[in-house]
Amino acid sequence: MSWQPTDFPESVDEGGSPIETVIVPRARDIGGFEVRRALPSARRQMVGPFIFFDQMGPADLPVGEGLDVRPHPHIGLATVTYLFEGEIMHRDSLGSVQAIRPGEINWMTAGKGIAHSERSPAEERVKGPHMLGLQLWVALPKEMEEVEPAFFHHGGADLPVAEGEGKQVRMMIGSLYGLSSAVTTYSDTLYADIVLEPGARLPLDAGHEERALYLISGEVEIAGERYEPGRLIVFHPKHAATLTALSAVRAVLVGGASMDGPRYIWWNFVSSSKERIDDAKADWKAGRFARVPGEDELIPLPER
């Protein structure tokens, strides 16, 4: 779908810097594969409902090897996986088996409990996997934390695109610039894939309560300040801004309504209740989570 430049409204600067804070992700190793973790951080636990933000790669893995995240559990959240390059095979305890490729969304609602694995498929291992992508977790509202687990895959046709004047926005979740994604959410949620040519200007209005921009590649200028890749730029609530691309840019915009209270996060569990997390720990250790069909390995409960 093509959109005219007028479909991108101008932002209104209300004075003062629109930036609340800038988070530099921490590098983590997940078994020979590096990720950069922007959320949760000491400066900010959540942006809208997003409580976890990992950049996976870019990584080139040796021929014959691949990503192998063994079955592990989740509660109280939804995982959202989006790739720019590469491929991941998702399997879960509901029996879902789904390849995710660039430009597609995998949404897995953990609710009261689910287990899943994430691995490079065989055809990727043959050539040596290359991967670049994001995995985010969305905290569920309190009344939805114990919903039945579910899995949804959305191809490119479900994710509308607006483009014009050297900018392209793919609406992955939520609504922006007159676009609406087909992905169903539990609260106001915003997630967009942004591509800008050098010199392009993209306005961000104040229609969503909380917003943050994560730079995958390229540099942008916002309110006279220059920002490099690998930064999560958190905006003040309800404050409009304009991005100017100083080079070719790839970025994502995330956000939505603020959460209905604080959340506890431990390992792969998210909940408004510490006791519920303790129950989930005991359930995984005792083998009470449903198993992923065809998978014999498990990631053990951390001893900490």
Secondary structure, 3 states (H helix, E strand, C coil): CCCCHHHCCCCCCCCCCCEEEEECCEEEECCCCEEEEEECCCCCCCECCEEEEEEEEEEECCCCCCCEEEEEEEECEEEEEEEEECCEEEEECCCCEEEECCCCEEEEECCCCEEEEEECCHHHHHHCCEEEEEEEEEECCHHHCCCCCEEEEECHHHCCEEEECCEEEEEEECEECCEECCCCCCCCEEEEEEEECCCCEEEECCCCCEEEEEEEECCEEECCEEECCCCEEEECCCCCEEEEECCCEEEEEEEECCCCCCCEEECCEEECCHHHHHHHHHHHHCCCCCCCCCCCCCCCCCCC
